[in-house]
């Protein structure tokens, strides 16, 4: 039996679930200026994916593109906060 597809699918599901609260916390504490952290993580994981083989390469690719997708979600999260769907950080200076 080949479990690689199941492992990658489960890891993708877990990665999406982990990045959702990370984006919420990043927007709350750092605002959208934290986008470059996600870009840096994505670029690093892309490089790691290119330098490795097999399942690890695939998993690094999943994390890389989840990081890059989080940049878009970070800006969407800012809009959700403006609409009142999520709390605004009162200690952070507003635009």
DRENBA-324916 format. One record per residue: residue number from 1; x, y, z of N, C-alpha, C in turn; residue in one letter. Coordinates in steps of 0.05 Angstrom, whole numbers, plus 5000, padded with zeros to 4 digits. Layout:
<atom doba="NUM" n_u="X" n_v="Y" n_w="Z" ca_u="X" ca_v="Y" ca_w="Z" c_u="X" c_v="Y" c_w="Z" keti="A"/>
...
//
This chain:
<atom doba="1" n_u="5017" n_v="4976" n_w="5000" ca_u="5000" ca_v="5000" ca_w="5000" c_u="5017" c_v="5025" c_w="5000" keti="X"/>
<atom doba="2" n_u="5008" n_v="5045" n_w="4987" ca_u="5022" ca_v="5071" ca_w="4985" c_u="5006" c_v="5091" c_w="5002" keti="X"/>
<atom doba="3" n_u="5018" n_v="5101" n_w="5023" ca_u="5005" ca_v="5120" ca_w="5041" c_u="5012" c_v="5148" c_w="5036" keti="X"/>
<atom doba="4" n_u="5029" n_v="5153" n_w="5016" ca_u="5039" ca_v="5180" ca_w="5011" c_u="5016" c_v="5200" c_w="5005" keti="X"/>
<atom doba="5" n_u="4997" n_v="5193" n_w="4990" ca_u="4974" ca_v="5211" ca_w="4983" c_u="4958" c_v="5218" c_w="5008" keti="X"/>
<atom doba="6" n_u="4954" n_v="5198" n_w="5025" ca_u="4939" ca_v="5203" ca_w="5050" c_u="4954" c_v="5221" c_w="5069" keti="X"/>
<atom doba="7" n_u="4980" n_v="5217" n_w="5071" ca_u="4997" ca_v="5234" ca_w="5088" c_u="4997" c_v="5263" c_w="5078" keti="X"/>
<atom doba="8" n_u="5000" n_v="5266" n_w="5052" ca_u="5001" ca_v="5293" ca_w="5040" c_u="4973" c_v="5306" c_w="5043" keti="X"/>
<atom doba="9" n_u="4952" n_v="5292" n_w="5039" ca_u="4925" ca_v="5303" ca_w="5043" c_u="4920" c_v="5312" c_w="5072" keti="X"/>
<atom doba="10" n_u="4928" n_v="5295" n_w="5091" ca_u="4924" ca_v="5301" ca_w="5119" c_u="4942" c_v="5325" c_w="5127" keti="X"/>
<atom doba="11" n_u="4966" n_v="5326" n_w="5116" ca_u="4984" ca_v="5348" ca_w="5122" c_u="4973" c_v="5374" c_w="5111" keti="X"/>
<atom doba="12" n_u="4962" n_v="5373" n_w="5087" ca_u="4950" ca_v="5397" ca_w="5075" c_u="4927" c_v="5407" c_w="5092" keti="X"/>
<atom doba="13" n_u="4910" n_v="5389" n_w="5100" ca_u="4887" ca_v="5396" ca_w="5117" c_u="4897" c_v="5409" c_w="5143" keti="X"/>
<atom doba="14" n_u="4917" n_v="5397" n_w="5155" ca_u="4928" ca_v="5407" ca_w="5180" c_u="4941" c_v="5435" c_w="5176" keti="X"/>
<atom doba="15" n_u="4955" n_v="5438" n_w="5154" ca_u="4969" ca_v="5463" ca_w="5147" c_u="4948" c_v="5486" c_w="5144" keti="X"/>
<atom doba="16" n_u="4926" n_v="5481" n_w="5130" ca_u="4905" ca_v="5501" ca_w="5127" c_u="4894" c_v="5508" c_w="5154" keti="X"/>
<atom doba="17" n_u="4889" n_v="5488" n_w="5171" ca_u="4878" ca_v="5492" ca_w="5198" c_u="4897" c_v="5508" c_w="5216" keti="X"/>
<atom doba="18" n_u="4923" n_v="5504" n_w="5212" ca_u="4942" ca_v="5518" ca_w="5229" c_u="4946" c_v="5547" c_w="5219" keti="X"/>
<atom doba="19" n_u="4946" n_v="5552" n_w="5193" ca_u="4951" ca_v="5578" ca_w="5183" c_u="4927" c_v="5597" c_w="5188" keti="X"/>
<atom doba="20" n_u="4903" n_v="5587" n_w="5191" ca_u="4880" ca_v="5605" ca_w="5196" c_u="4884" c_v="5621" c_w="5221" keti="X"/>
<atom doba="21" n_u="4889" n_v="5609" n_w="5244" ca_u="4893" ca_v="5625" ca_w="5268" c_u="4918" c_v="5641" c_w="5268" keti="X"/>
<atom doba="22" n_u="4939" n_v="5632" n_w="5254" ca_u="4963" ca_v="5647" ca_w="5251" c_u="4958" c_v="5674" c_w="5237" keti="X"/>
<atom doba="23" n_u="4942" n_v="5673" n_w="5216" ca_u="4935" ca_v="5698" ca_w="5202" c_u="4919" c_v="5716" c_w="5220" keti="X"/>
<atom doba="24" n_u="4900" n_v="5706" n_w="5235" ca_u="4884" ca_v="5722" ca_w="5253" c_u="4902" c_v="5736" c_w="5273" keti="X"/>
<atom doba="25" n_u="4920" n_v="5721" n_w="5286" ca_u="4938" ca_v="5732" ca_w="5306" c_u="4957" c_v="5752" c_w="5294" keti="X"/>
<atom doba="26" n_u="4968" n_v="5746" n_w="5270" ca_u="4986" ca_v="5764" ca_w="5257" c_u="4973" c_v="5791" c_w="5251" keti="X"/>
<atom doba="27" n_u="4948" n_v="5790" n_w="5242" ca_u="4934" ca_v="5815" ca_w="5236" c_u="4928" c_v="5830" c_w="5262" keti="X"/>
<atom doba="28" n_u="4921" n_v="5816" n_w="5283" ca_u="4914" ca_v="5828" ca_w="5308" c_u="4938" c_v="5843" c_w="5320" keti="X"/>
<atom doba="29" n_u="4961" n_v="5829" n_w="5321" ca_u="4984" ca_v="5840" ca_w="5335" c_u="5002" c_v="5857" c_w="5317" keti="X"/>
<atom doba="30" n_u="5004" n_v="5850" n_w="5291" ca_u="5023" ca_v="5864" ca_w="5274" c_u="5010" c_v="5880" c_w="5251" keti="X"/>
<atom doba="31" n_u="4985" n_v="5873" n_w="5245" ca_u="4972" ca_v="5886" ca_w="5222" c_u="4981" c_v="5874" c_w="5196" keti="X"/>
<atom doba="32" n_u="4974" n_v="5887" n_w="5174" ca_u="4981" ca_v="5877" ca_w="5148" c_u="5010" c_v="5880" c_w="5142" keti="X"/>
<atom doba="33" n_u="5024" n_v="5896" n_w="5158" ca_u="5053" ca_v="5899" ca_w="5152" c_u="5069" c_v="5873" c_w="5157" keti="X"/>
<atom doba="34" n_u="5056" n_v="5853" n_w="5168" ca_u="5069" ca_v="5827" ca_w="5172" c_u="5068" c_v="5809" c_w="5147" keti="X"/>
<atom doba="35" n_u="5058" n_v="5819" n_w="5125" ca_u="5056" ca_v="5803" ca_w="5101" c_u="5084" c_v="5792" c_w="5092" keti="X"/>
<atom doba="36" n_u="5104" n_v="5807" n_w="5097" ca_u="5131" ca_v="5799" ca_w="5087" c_u="5141" c_v="5774" c_w="5103" keti="X"/>
<atom doba="37" n_u="5131" n_v="5770" n_w="5127" ca_u="5139" ca_v="5746" ca_w="5142" c_u="5128" c_v="5721" c_w="5128" keti="X"/>
<atom doba="38" n_u="5103" n_v="5723" n_w="5118" ca_u="5091" ca_v="5701" ca_w="5104" c_u="5105" c_v="5697" c_w="5077" keti="X"/>
<atom doba="39" n_u="5113" n_v="5719" n_w="5064" ca_u="5128" ca_v="5717" ca_w="5039" c_u="5155" c_v="5704" c_w="5043" keti="X"/>
<atom doba="40" n_u="5168" n_v="5712" n_w="5064" ca_u="5194" ca_v="5700" ca_w="5070" c_u="5192" c_v="5670" c_w="5077" keti="X"/>
<atom doba="41" n_u="5172" n_v="5663" n_w="5093" ca_u="5168" ca_v="5635" ca_w="5099" c_u="5161" c_v="5619" c_w="5074" keti="X"/>
<atom doba="42" n_u="5145" n_v="5631" n_w="5056" ca_u="5138" ca_v="5617" ca_w="5031" c_u="5162" c_v="5613" c_w="5013" keti="X"/>
<atom doba="43" n_u="5178" n_v="5634" n_w="5011" ca_u="5202" ca_v="5632" ca_w="4994" c_u="5221" c_v="5611" c_w="5005" keti="X"/>
<atom doba="44" n_u="5224" n_v="5611" n_w="5032" ca_u="5242" ca_v="5592" ca_w="5044" c_u="5233" c_v="5563" c_w="5040" keti="X"/>
<atom doba="45" n_u="5207" n_v="5559" n_w="5042" ca_u="5196" ca_v="5532" ca_w="5038" c_u="5197" c_v="5524" c_w="5009" keti="X"/>
<atom doba="46" n_u="5194" n_v="5543" n_w="4990" ca_u="5197" ca_v="5537" ca_w="4962" c_u="5226" c_v="5528" c_w="4957" keti="X"/>
<atom doba="47" n_u="5245" n_v="5542" n_w="4968" ca_u="5273" ca_v="5535" ca_w="4965" c_u="5278" c_v="5507" c_w="4976" keti="X"/>
<atom doba="48" n_u="5267" n_v="5502" n_w="5000" ca_u="5271" ca_v="5476" ca_w="5013" c_u="5258" c_v="5454" c_w="4996" keti="X"/>
<atom doba="49" n_u="5235" n_v="5460" n_w="4984" ca_u="5222" ca_v="5440" ca_w="4968" c_u="5238" c_v="5433" c_w="4943" keti="X"/>
<atom doba="50" n_u="5252" n_v="5454" n_w="4932" ca_u="5268" ca_v="5449" ca_w="4908" c_u="5294" c_v="5433" c_w="4915" keti="X"/>
<atom doba="51" n_u="5302" n_v="5434" n_w="4940" ca_u="5327" ca_v="5422" ca_w="4948" c_u="5324" c_v="5394" c_w="4960" keti="X"/>
<atom doba="52" n_u="5299" n_v="5386" n_w="4964" ca_u="5294" ca_v="5359" ca_w="4976" c_u="5279" c_v="5342" c_w="4956" keti="X"/>
<atom doba="53" n_u="5274" n_v="5317" n_w="4964" ca_u="5260" ca_v="5298" ca_w="4946" c_u="5238" c_v="5285" c_w="4961" keti="X"/>
<atom doba="54" n_u="5220" n_v="5273" n_w="4946" ca_u="5199" ca_v="5256" ca_w="4956" c_u="5177" c_v="5271" c_w="4972" keti="X"/>
<atom doba="55" n_u="5167" n_v="5258" n_w="4992" ca_u="5145" ca_v="5269" ca_w="5008" c_u="5153" c_v="5295" c_w="5022" keti="X"/>
<atom doba="56" n_u="5177" n_v="5297" n_w="5031" ca_u="5185" ca_v="5322" ca_w="5045" c_u="5184" c_v="5345" c_w="5026" keti="X"/>
<atom doba="57" n_u="5192" n_v="5341" n_w="5001" ca_u="5191" ca_v="5362" ca_w="4981" c_u="5162" c_v="5371" c_w="4977" keti="X"/>
<atom doba="58" n_u="5144" n_v="5352" n_w="4975" ca_u="5115" ca_v="5358" ca_w="4971" c_u="5104" c_v="5373" c_w="4995" keti="X"/>
<atom doba="59" n_u="5111" n_v="5364" n_w="5019" ca_u="5101" ca_v="5377" ca_w="5043" c_u="5111" c_v="5406" c_w="5046" keti="X"/>
<atom doba="60" n_u="5137" n_v="5410" n_w="5039" ca_u="5147" ca_v="5437" ca_w="5039" c_u="5133" c_v="5454" c_w="5019" keti="X"/>
<atom doba="61" n_u="5126" n_v="5443" n_w="4996" ca_u="5111" ca_v="5458" ca_w="4976" c_u="5083" c_v="5466" c_w="4986" keti="X"/>
<atom doba="62" n_u="5070" n_v="5448" n_w="5001" ca_u="5044" ca_v="5454" ca_w="5013" c_u="5047" c_v="5477" c_w="5033" keti="X"/>
<atom doba="63" n_u="5067" n_v="5476" n_w="5050" ca_u="5071" ca_v="5497" ca_w="5070" c_u="5078" c_v="5523" c_w="5056" keti="X"/>
<atom doba="64" n_u="5094" n_v="5521" n_w="5034" ca_u="5102" ca_v="5545" ca_w="5020" c_u="5078" c_v="5560" c_w="5008" keti="X"/>
<atom doba="65" n_u="5061" n_v="5546" n_w="4995" ca_u="5038" ca_v="5559" ca_w="4982" c_u="5016" c_v="5566" c_w="5002" keti="X"/>
<atom doba="66" n_u="5015" n_v="5552" n_w="5025" ca_u="4997" ca_v="5560" ca_w="5046" c_u="5007" c_v="5587" c_w="5058" keti="X"/>
<atom doba="67" n_u="5033" n_v="5590" n_w="5060" ca_u="5045" ca_v="5615" ca_w="5070" c_u="5039" c_v="5638" c_w="5050" keti="X"/>
<atom doba="68" n_u="5042" n_v="5633" n_w="5025" ca_u="5037" ca_v="5653" ca_w="5005" c_u="5007" c_v="5661" c_w="5003" keti="X"/>
<atom doba="69" n_u="4990" n_v="5641" n_w="5006" ca_u="4961" ca_v="5646" ca_w="5006" c_u="4953" c_v="5662" c_w="5031" keti="X"/>
<atom doba="70" n_u="4968" n_v="5659" n_w="5052" ca_u="4962" ca_v="5674" ca_w="5077" c_u="4966" c_v="5704" c_w="5074" keti="X"/>
<atom doba="71" n_u="4983" n_v="5712" n_w="5055" ca_u="4986" ca_v="5741" ca_w="5049" c_u="4959" c_v="5752" c_w="5040" keti="X"/>
<atom doba="72" n_u="4946" n_v="5739" n_w="5022" ca_u="4919" ca_v="5748" ca_w="5013" c_u="4900" c_v="5747" c_w="5036" keti="X"/>
<atom doba="73" n_u="4900" n_v="5726" n_w="5052" ca_u="4882" ca_v="5724" ca_w="5074" c_u="4887" c_v="5745" c_w="5096" keti="X"/>
<atom doba="74" n_u="4912" n_v="5754" n_w="5098" ca_u="4918" ca_v="5775" ca_w="5117" c_u="4904" c_v="5801" c_w="5110" keti="X"/>
<atom doba="75" n_u="4904" n_v="5808" n_w="5085" ca_u="4890" ca_v="5832" ca_w="5076" c_u="4859" c_v="5829" c_w="5078" keti="X"/>
<atom doba="76" n_u="4850" n_v="5805" n_w="5073" ca_u="4821" ca_v="5799" ca_w="5076" c_u="4814" c_v="5801" c_w="5106" keti="X"/>
<atom doba="77" n_u="4831" n_v="5791" n_w="5123" ca_u="4826" ca_v="5793" ca_w="5152" c_u="4824" c_v="5821" c_w="5161" keti="X"/>
<atom doba="78" n_u="4840" n_v="5839" n_w="5150" ca_u="4838" ca_v="5867" ca_w="5157" c_u="4810" c_v="5878" c_w="5150" keti="X"/>
<atom doba="79" n_u="4799" n_v="5870" n_w="5128" ca_u="4772" ca_v="5878" ca_w="5120" c_u="4751" c_v="5866" c_w="5139" keti="X"/>
<atom doba="80" n_u="4756" n_v="5841" n_w="5148" ca_u="4737" ca_v="5829" ca_w="5167" c_u="4737" c_v="5844" c_w="5193" keti="X"/>
<atom doba="81" n_u="4760" n_v="5853" n_w="5202" ca_u="4762" ca_v="5869" ca_w="5226" c_u="4747" c_v="5895" c_w="5223" keti="X"/>
<atom doba="82" n_u="4751" n_v="5908" n_w="5200" ca_u="4737" ca_v="5933" ca_w="5195" c_u="4707" c_v="5930" c_w="5195" keti="X"/>
<atom doba="83" n_u="4697" n_v="5907" n_w="5186" ca_u="4668" ca_v="5901" ca_w="5186" c_u="4658" c_v="5894" c_w="5214" keti="X"/>
<atom doba="84" n_u="4677" n_v="5889" n_w="5233" ca_u="4669" ca_v="5882" ca_w="5260" c_u="4665" c_v="5853" c_w="5264" keti="X"/>
<atom doba="85" n_u="4674" n_v="5836" n_w="5246" ca_u="4672" ca_v="5807" ca_w="5249" c_u="4693" c_v="5796" c_w="5268" keti="X"/>
<atom doba="86" n_u="4715" n_v="5810" n_w="5271" ca_u="4736" ca_v="5802" ca_w="5289" c_u="4745" c_v="5826" c_w="5306" keti="X"/>
<atom doba="87" n_u="4755" n_v="5822" n_w="5330" ca_u="4763" ca_v="5845" ca_w="5347" c_u="4787" c_v="5860" c_w="5336" keti="X"/>
<atom doba="88" n_u="4787" n_v="5886" n_w="5340" ca_u="4809" ca_v="5903" ca_w="5333" c_u="4828" c_v="5905" c_w="5358" keti="X"/>
<atom doba="89" n_u="4853" n_v="5905" n_w="5353" ca_u="4872" ca_v="5908" ca_w="5375" c_u="4873" c_v="5937" c_w="5384" keti="X"/>
<atom doba="90" n_u="4864" n_v="5943" n_w="5408" ca_u="4863" ca_v="5971" ca_w="5417" c_u="4891" c_v="5983" c_w="5422" keti="X"/>
<atom doba="91" n_u="4911" n_v="5966" n_w="5426" ca_u="4938" ca_v="5976" ca_w="5432" c_u="4953" c_v="5983" c_w="5407" keti="X"/>
<atom doba="92" n_u="4944" n_v="5973" n_w="5384" ca_u="4959" ca_v="5978" ca_w="5359" c_u="4949" c_v="6003" c_w="5346" keti="X"/>
<atom doba="93" n_u="4967" n_v="6019" n_w="5337" ca_u="4961" ca_v="6044" ca_w="5324" c_u="4946" c_v="6039" c_w="5298" keti="X"/>
<atom doba="94" n_u="4924" n_v="6052" n_w="5294" ca_u="4907" ca_v="6048" ca_w="5270" c_u="4917" c_v="6067" c_w="5247" keti="X"/>
<atom doba="95" n_u="4909" n_v="6060" n_w="5223" ca_u="4917" ca_v="6076" ca_w="5199" c_u="4905" c_v="6103" c_w="5200" keti="X"/>
//
